[in-house]
């Protein structure tokens, strides 16, 4: 080995410590983030979900649920994210004031219900 190829023990220890920190940081980030709807921890793209009053933040959604949420395919009362094919059942009522479909069970809580929605 030449002098240029050798490193001190202190340098090696510093690099090793730095690598450990980065590995733990990556693992920690992956462990904390999960889809607020289905709970998956890995997705091709994280998307913004609804606002959570307890944490004062928008929750994260996986790509699949985030796409449908961004298209308005969710009940505004319970945040149930639905597939378009589910709307053919009698469980949903369309709100003309806000443009969302609402669960039949959530109609009584719906913010437009008192206005004749």
PERA-V522711 format. One record per run of one state. SS is the DSSP state (H for helix, E for strand, - for the rest). FROM is the first residue (numbers start at 1). LEN is the number of residues. Records with the same first field share a line. If there is no record, write none. Layout:
BEGIN
SS: FROM-LEN / FROM-LEN
END
This chain:
BEGIN
-: 1-8 / 33-14 / 53-4 / 62-1 / 71-3 / 75-6 / 82-2 / 89-3 / 95-6 / 110-3 / 116-2
H: 9-24 / 63-8 / 84-5 / 104-6 / 113-3
E: 47-6 / 57-5 / 74-1 / 81-1 / 92-3 / 101-3
END
